[in-house]
Amino acid sequence: MNLDFGFTDLSGTFSVMDVALALTLSFLAGLVVAWTYRTTHRNISYSQSYVHTLVILGMLISLIMLIVGSNIARAFALVGALSVVRFRNAIKETRDVGFIFLVMGIGMACGTRFYSLAIIATVVICAVILLMNRFNWFALNVQRQVVKVQVPTDGEDYGHLIDDVLIHHTDEYELISTETVRGGALLESAYTARLKKGVKPGELIERLRMINAGQKATVLTGYDQTDL
């Protein structure tokens, strides 16, 4: 039995023009998606490296699709190779996941040479994102706060005192968690609340500190729009 140790070049399955066009188009589409993400980003967790990753990821997916082509064996080999990759950075916003899938889809379209589909999808989906951002679709205008207050664990019932303050300063509130801090010396309770019109967060903090023996009191405003 003769073994063939010769070098086989498989690049003939696609031309240099195919590679250049797929990578260039995925790069340009990635720039459009990255610009859309930066323009519509509202929270404080903006990361330049994440935006760079969006552009790079689209090009990488295009490259992978060119390599795989219609070869099932190569597809399974790449799945096995990529399965060992572990990402340790948590995604802070659900919309960030959507942008990742968007650039992946565009990269797949470019890599499989569906160039028109890639262009149309980029334009239409980015336009929808910009439209939703411009007109603030599905926004909930009722702003709520997170109120955290610490009290000593000296046996005195501070719960009803806190309730009296919250009833006076908020339209509604709800206890969401209670835990001990500082080795059990303090009890910290967290509430969601909606302040009454005209009530300042500082006023609520000052009133809470009058009844919690001078311990820490915090009001987090707009927690649904801010990374905690």
Secondary structure, DSSP 8 states (H G I E B T S, - for coil): ----------GGGS-HHHHHHHHHHHHHHHHHHHHHHHHH--SS---HHHHHHHHHHHHHHHHHHHHHTT-HHHHHHHHHHHTT----S----HHHHHHHHHHHHHHHHHHTT-HHHHHHHHHHHHHHHHHHHHHTTT------EEEEEEEE-SS---HHHHHHHHHHHEEEEEEEEEEEETTTTEEEEEEEEEE-TT--HHHHHHHHHHHTTT--EEEEETTTTS--
